[in-house]
Amino acid sequence: MEDCIMKKLFVFAAAAIFAAALAVSCQEKEIEVNVTPSSETVIFTCRLPEVVPASKYSISEQGKVKWEAGDQIMIHGDKDGAGRQLITLTKDDISADGKSAKLAVDMAPYDRSDVKVVSTLYAQYPGSLVPEGNMYYECCFQGTDAPLMAACNKGNEFSFVNLCGIISYTVSGDFDKVVFAGNNKEGVAFDYYQVRIRDDESGAVKNYHKPGNGFPSYEELKTVEKDVVADGTTVNYIYLPKGVKFSGGFIFKFYKGEELVQIAQTKTAVDVDHGKLLPLGDITSKLEAYVAPSTSDHTSGITGATDLSETNGPANCYIISKAGAYKLPAVRGNDAKDSAGSVFDVELLWETYNNAEEVVANSVIAKVDYDGPSNYVFFETPETLKPGNALIAAKDNNDKIIWSWHIWIPSTAIEVSTYGDIYNHALMDRNLGALVAATTSSVPVESFGFHYEWGRKDPFVNALSISDNHFANVSGSAVSVAYEMTLAGAIANPTTYAVYTEKDSWGNWLTPYDSNLWKDEEKTIYDPCPAGYRVPKYDSKQPLHSSDLSAVTGWSDVAAAGDNAAYFTIGNPATVFPYCGLACENGKYIDHLGARTFIWTAHGSSSSGSGTMLDVRLNTSTHKATSTVTARGCSVRCVVDE
């Protein structure tokens, strides 16, 4: 029995792992190089982390124990943290042993002595991974598949620290791609990775993965996918920027093209912290042929669940008003007969409180599960219900998302009204995803709701606050960006904002365009509204869709005041629409926050590749229904589906 088990596991000697993984320090070695500074430059020394001789720790094969000609270092600082200087090292800049390099920096300091920060300049490697935007005293990397390093200055020196833990291995086989993951779905990468290394009087302070400063997203990735060289000799590396604790071990999935052919895994608990190496050696003998698992006998452990589809049928969004256990059929949209496919697992992708508050994982949804015999997705809330929103995804046996569902937990009960017949169906009192209804006396950020690209079923969070156009905080996956996405790609990547092209975000996100994703005539399987509601069809005869909203009864246009966002009212009694902007077509921030609002209708145009929306602008005469590109993320105000 033990031999059988050991065949399936990597055998790691714990003492050897940790002895091999510890003890990195910085040692000073002065060097002499021929650098001719200008009168405006300062010569800085860059030092690499030094290997302690008594340690078996070595990262020599994966890169940075030596500076090399061509290495790029990004220096940033200057007023408001806006200065950037990308320096490419030459042979003459580097010491004989490669441990140090001299470089000439022409940059004013970023002075934050007001908060007791001693360091004034910051450096990061590789410079090619630094995104656009002010760095301040943070270091941000666009991607994590590299030996990341960062430093703050102490005088005229930068002493770099390693930001990654690393797993190394060799393997032989007929495959060309590997997907690496923790068995318990630990986060193993980020699309944007931000750290803070600065000197706060008492020495360098390091905070790893500290989101902020409005970079496009901070999506925690559950898998690392990369090419693999399977010749048995070339060393392959997995870089783990977070310092991951694999409570149940990890798995390698090896692919030939898109076919999963072999796996290798350990179920041993393993830590791979910053600056540590876990050398696995040759793992070829641990490979097993992949056998597709079955879901038919997987039974959910969540009991006493309420069927959310029992009253009004299935949908892409479900409203929860009290704590408890729930289940929903794994079907697509509002069609009870349209199965989502062969579900193997479910995952809670993200949770949010719709604001700037730090989101505690599993505070909105405590647990998710799947029941194979019934083909139902199960979930539980905490014992005390926490208002917020969440997204649950169903995955196939290749860990691919095949459908997802939005769970909406408002703070206050949702009401509906015709508001004096402004539309021929009753409307919700708030935008889809809003935790509270906006009123003329209270228009907080929680009343903004979510943004949607035209035709998509999955939401994107709104603003951080009524005056901060960065995305609201989430726990889990946030917003990433892709270009010219297919419909299948949108379903498989519900947290990925699709823009037109890399160079031009203005256009249709879908390739090819499909004007039937949402329809005037009927609610489609891609409609994001809860059961019993739908995206409103476009009707120019209705006051809500008139050519001039300001002429409709109940019109009022009110600027922001205090803690309340700008808003407009319409109808009698009046309903309130916050000026919550839109998710910008590039997917990086909320645009027109506090000045405009955009509200989708279900109408699409195959001739122009567009969707129809309401475009309402503060303090102008522009208030009307108009067409726009589908890559815009606009609000949805659901109406009763009659």
N, C-alpha and C positions, 0 to 999 in steps of 0.2 A: 504493500500500500504506500509506504513512504517513498519507495523508488518511483512509483507512478506519479506521486505528487511532485517529487523533486524534478522529474523530467519537465514539468510544466512551469517551473519557477526558476528564476535566476538565483543562484546561491551566492549571497553576499556575506562576507565575514564583517560584522558590524565594526569591530575594532579596526580592521584594515581600511574600511570606508572612511571612517572619521579621522583616522590618522592621516590618510591620504588627502583629506579634504580641508584641513585646517591650516592656519598659520601663514598669513600674508602680511608683510609689513613694508613700510617705505623707508629706504635707507638713502642718505644723501651722498652723492658722488659729484664733486665739482668737475667741470670739464672746461676745456679751452677750445673755442671755435672762432673762426674768422667771420665775425658779423660786423658790418659797418652800419650802425644805426643812423637814422636821420635825426635832426634836432627835435623832432616831434614824437619820436618813438621811444619805447622802453623795452629793454631786453628782459625777457622772462625765461625761466628754466622750467621745463615740463618733465616731471619724474614719473616713471611707471611704478606700479606696485612691484616690490621686490620679493623674490622667492627666498624663504628662509632655508639655509642649507640643510638643516636637520629634518626638514619636512620632505615628504614624498610628493607634496603638491607641485604640480607643474601644469601650466597652460601653454607651454611652448608650441605645441602642435596646432593649437587653434588661434594663435596670433600674438597677443601683445605682451611678450616679455622683452620685446625689442621694438624701438621705433625704426621705421624703414622709410626710405625715400619714397615720396608719393602719398604717405599718410596725411590725411586732412584733419585738422583740429579747428573747431569753431570756437572763437572767443566772443563773448557777448558782455555788454555792460552799457555805459553811457547813460544819458538822461532818460528816465522812464524805462530803462532796460531795452531801448530800441536799437542800440548799436550792435553790429555784427561784423566780424572779420574772419573770413575763412582762410586759413593759412595752410599751404601745402609744404610739407617738409622736404628739404633737399638733403643730399648726402652730407654736405658741409654743415648742416644744422645739428647733426646727430653725433653723440659721443662714440668713442671707439667700441664700447661694450653695448651700445644701443639702449642703455637704460635712461638716458637723459637727452633732451634736445633743447636748443636755444631757439627762440623765435622773437621777432620784433613786433610789438603790439602798439598800434596807433589808435588809442581809444580813451576817451574820458571815463572816469569811474562812474559806476552806478552807486551813488551814495545813499545808503539806508541806515546811517548811524542813528536816525531818529527812532529806530526799533532795535538799536544795539547790535547791528550787523557790522562786523569788522571788515569782512571781505567786500571787494568792490568790483571785481571782474570774475568771470566764470568761464570754464572751458569744458568741452565735451568732444568725445571721439566715439564713432566716426562722424566727421562733420557732414558727410553726405546724407545722414539720417535726420538732420535737424529741420523741422518744418518751418514754414513762414510764421511770422508773428513775433511779438516782444517776448523775450525769455525772462526778463527781470532777474531774480536770483534763482530761478529754476533751470533745470536742464530737461529738455523734452526731446524724445526720439520718435521718429515716424517709422515704427516697426522695431522688432526686438531680435531679429535673426542675425545677431552680430555680437562680438565681445564688447559690450557697451562699457564706457568709462566716463567719469565726470570728475570735476575738481573745482574748488574755489581758490582764489589766490591768498597766499600768506606772504605779504611783501611782494617780491618779484618772483615768486615760485608758485607753480601749480603742482600739487601732489595728487595724482589721479587715484581713484579707487575703482575697483571692479564692481559693476552693478548686476552681474549675472552669476547664477549658478550654471554649471555646464555638465551635461552627460555626454560621454564619448563612447563610441563603439565601432567595431568593424563587422561586416556581414557579407556572406556570399549567397547569391541566388539570382533568379531570373525575374527581377522587378526593378522599378525605376523611381518609385515614390513611396514615401513613408508618412503615415499619420500617427502622431504621438499624442497620448492622452493619459490622464490619471484615471484609475479605475473608479474613483469616487467623484469624478467630474470636477477636479480642482482646476482653477484657472492657471494656464501654463504660458500665456502670452498676452500682449496688448497690441491694439493697432496703433495707439499713441501711448507712450510711456514717459511719465514725468517724475523726476526726482528733485529733491532739494538738498544740496550740499553747500553749506555756507558756514562761516565762522561767526558764532554769536558770542564773542568775547572769551568764552571759556574753551574754545576750540571748535573743530569742525562738527557740525550737526548734520546728520544724514536722515532724511525722511524719504522712503521709497514709495513710488507710485502715489503721488500726491496730486490729484486732479485739480485743475484751476486754470485761470488765465485764458480761457476761451479757445483752446485748440479744438479742431473739428469734432473729436470724439475721444472717449476713453473706454473702448469696448474690451472687456475682459474675454479672452478667447479660451475655449475649453480644449482646443486641439491645436497642434502645430503641424502644418502640412508642408513638406519640402521634398526636393529631389534627394535621392540617396544613391551613392556609389556602392554597388554590391559586388565588388571584386575581391573581397576578403582581405584587402591590404589597406585601401584608403580609409582613413579615420573619418567618421561622420560625427556631427555634433548637434546637440539640442541645447539651445540657450534658454535659460529660465530666469527671466528678469525679476520675478516677484520673490524668489526664494521660497520654493514650493515645498510644502509638507504633504507627501503622498501617503495618506492614512491607510490606503488599501493597495499600495503599489501602483504600477503603471503598465501601459501596453504599447507595443509597436505594431502597427498594421501596415503591411507591405503590399503595394499595388503594382500590377503590370498594366499600364494604361489606367483605365478606370475600374479594373477588376481587382478586388481584394483577394489575394492568393495565399498569403501566409501571415501568421501573427507570432509574436513572442511577448511574454509578459511575466511580471513578478507580482505576487500578492503581499510581499513583504513591505511593511511601513518604512518609508525612506524620506529623509530630509535632504534637500539640495539647496543650501542657502547661498546668499551672495558671496562671490569670491571662492566658491568651493567647486571641486571637480569630483564627479562620480564616474570613474573609468570602468566600463563594463567589459572591455576586451572584445573578443570574438564571440558573438551571440548566435552564430550559425547553428550550433548544436541544439539551441533552445527553440528553433523555429518549429511551428506546427502548421499543417494545412488548415486553411480557414473553412469552417463548416457553418453555413448560414443558420443562425438560431431561429427557433420557432417561438411565436408569441401565444400560441393557442392555449397553453396551459399556465400562462402567467396570470396569477390572481392578485388583485389589488388587496393590500392590507388595510385600506381605509374602509371602515364599516359605517353603516347608518347614513349613507349619503343621499341627499335630495337630488332627484333628477331635474336639472334645470330646463330640460327640453319638454317636460311632461305637459305643461300648460299651453305654451304657444309655439312649440316646435324648436328646432335647432337654429343657431345663428353663429356669427363670428364674434359676437360680444354678449356677455352675460352680466346682468346687474345683481350684486349681492347686497343685502340689507341687514343681515344678521350673521353672527358667528356660527360656524358649523362645518359639516362635511358635505361636499357636493360632487356631482358627476355630470358629464356632458357626453353626448355621443361623438365618436371620432368620425364625423362626417363633414363635408365641405359646405360651409355657409348655411343657408336655410333649406337645403335639400336633404331630407332625412334618408334618401336612398342613394346619395352620392358619397360613398365611403372615401375617407381620406387616404386609404391605401393600407398596406401592410405595416401596421404600427409595431415597433419593437420596444420603444421607450418614450417617455415624456420628460420634458425639462422646463423648469421655470426660467425663462430668459431674462426678465427684468421686473423690477418693482419700482414704483415712484410715489412720492407724496405730492407731486405736481408743484414743487417749490424748491427752495435752496437748502432745505433741511437735509442733513446727511441721512441716507436711507439705510436702515438696518436690514440685512438679509433675512428673508423669511418673516418679516414683520407684517406684510400684507397677505401673503400666502405662505402658510407654514410648511406645507408638504404637498407634493404632487405624486401621482402614481398612475399606472395603466392596468386595466383589466382585460386580458385577451379574450376570454370566453364571451364577454358581453360587448367587446369593442367600445369601451367607455373610458374616458379620461376622468380620473378622480383627483380631487384636491381638498385640502382643509385650510381653514383660516386659523389664526391664533384664537385662544379662548376669548380674548378681548379684541373685538373687531377694530382694525386700524384702517381708516379711510385712505384710499389710494387706488392705484391701478397696477395691473400686472399683465404679463403676456406669457402664456403657456404654449409650448410647441410639442407636436408629436413627431417622432423620428423613426426612420426605417432602420434596418439592421446594418446599414453603412453609416449611421449617425447623421443622415441627411434629414433636414426638416421637410416634412411633407404637408403639414398644415399647422396653423396656430390660432389661438383664441385669446381674445382680450377679456380680462376680468375687471369689471368696473365696480368699485366700492365707494359710492358717494358719501359725503358727510351728512347731507340732508336729503330727504325724499324728493325724487323727481316728480314734478307736476307737469301737466299738459294743458294747453288752452289754444283757442283760435285767436285770442288777443284782438277781438273785434273783427274777425274775418279778414285778417291780413293774408291768409292763404286758405285754400279749400280743404286743408287737413289740419288737425290740431298739431301744434309744435311742442317739443320739449321746452322746458323753461331754461335750458342751458345747452351749451355746446357739448358734443359727444366727448366724454372723458372728464368733464368738469366735475369737481367735487362738491361745489356749491353753485347755486344760481346767483348771478350778478343782480344786484338791485341798485336803485338810484342812490342809496346810502352806503353801499358796500360792493366794491368791485376789486376783490383781491386777485392775486395771480392764480389761486386755486379755481377761479371761475372761468379761466381761459379755455380749458379743454385741450384737446389734441389737434394736431395737424395731419392731414392725409394727402398723399398724391392722388390725383384723379384716377379712379378705377381700382385703387388698392384697398385691401381690407384691413391692413395693419397700421396702427397709429404710430406717430412720432411725437415725443414730448414737446411741450411748449417752453415758454421762457422761464428763466431762473427766478425772476421777480418782475414787478410791473415796470422796472426801469433797467433791467439787465437782460440783454438779448442773447446771452448764452443759454444752452439747453438746461432744463431742470435736472436736478440730480436723480440718479437711478442707482439701484443695486443690481449688478449683473451687466448684461450687454446694453450698450447705449447705441449711438448712431454712427455708422460708418458710411462710406460713399462708394458707389460703383457707377459705371457709365453704360448707357444704352442697354439696359437690362431687358432680358426676356421675361415673359410672364412666369415661366417655370423658375427662373432665377429669383423673381420677386417673392414667390411662395417659399422657396428654399432659404431666402435671406430676409426675413421680416424686419430685421433691425438695420438693413442696408438701404440708405436713401439713394434712389436712382436719379442721376442727372443725365442731361442730354449727351454731351460729349465731354472729354477731359478739357477741351479748350473753350467750349461754348455750352454753358449750362442752360441756355434759353431754348427750350424745345420740349419735345415729347419724350418722356422717360422710357417708353416701351418700344421695343423693336421686335416685330413690326407693330404698328399702332392698331389698337382694337377699340372701336367705339362702343362695343357691347359689354364692356366690363361692368359698367353701371348703365341702367336703362331707364328712360322715362316710363316705359310701359309696365315694367314689373321690377320687383326686387330680385337682384341676381345673387349668385353664390359669393360674389366678391363685395357685396354691400357690407359696410362695417357696423351698421346699426344693430341694436339688440332685436330679439324676436318681438314682433308686433310693431316695429318701426322700420323706416327706410330712409335713404337719402332722398330729399324731395325732388320730384320731377320738375323740369323747367316749364313754367307757364307764364307767359308775358301778360296775361290778363289778370293775374293775381297781384294785389298791391305789393306784396313782398318782392316780386320780380319785375316791378315797373321800371320804366326808363328813368324815373326820378323819385327815389325813396323819400326825399325831403318833402315831397308834396303829400305823403301819406299821413293819415290821422295818427297823432301821438309822436310825431317826429321831434326829436330833441338831440342836440349834439353837445356833449359836455367834455371839457378838458380834464386831465388828471388833476387830482387834488389830494395832498397828503398821502395816505396809504391806499388810495383808490385810483385805479387805472381810468384812463379816458374811455368813454363809452357813447353809444347812441341808443335811443329808445324808438320804438315804433309800435303802433296799435293802441287799442283802448279796451281793457286796461293795457298799459304799456309793458312790453318785455324789453330786457336790456341785453345788448350785444357789446361785449368789451372790444376795444380796439387792440386786439392781441396780435396783429401782424400776420406773418406767414412764415413757414419754414423756407428759407431762401433756396432758390433753385440749385445752388451749389451744395446744399445740405450741411452748411457749416455753422449757421446761426439763425436767429429769428430776425427777419427784416421788417421794417416799418412798425416796430413795436410802439404802441401808444399813439400812432398816427393813422393807421389804416386797419381794416379787417377784411377778410376774404372768406366767402362762405360758398362751398360747392353746391351745385345741383347735380342731378343724375344725368344731365344731358351732355353727350359727347358728339363730336363732329368728325366723321371719317374724311371729309373733304379738306378740313384744315388741321386735323390732328390735334384738336383742342378739347377742353371742357368748358362748360358755362358756369360762372360763379357770380356772386354779388361782390362788387368792389365798392366799399364805403370808406370815405376819407374825411378825417377830422378837419373842420374849419374850411371846407371847400364846397363847391356845388356839385362835385362828382359823387353821385350815389346811384348806382345802377347795376343791372345785370349785364354781364359782358363775357366774352370768351377769352380764354387765356391758355397758356401752355400747360400740359399735364404734369410737368416736373415741379410745379409749384405745390407747396404743402399748405393747403387751406383748411379752415375749420369746417365741421359738419354740424348742422342743427337738424337732428332727426325729426321726422314727422310720423304721425300715426299711419300705419300701413293698412289702408282700407280696401 
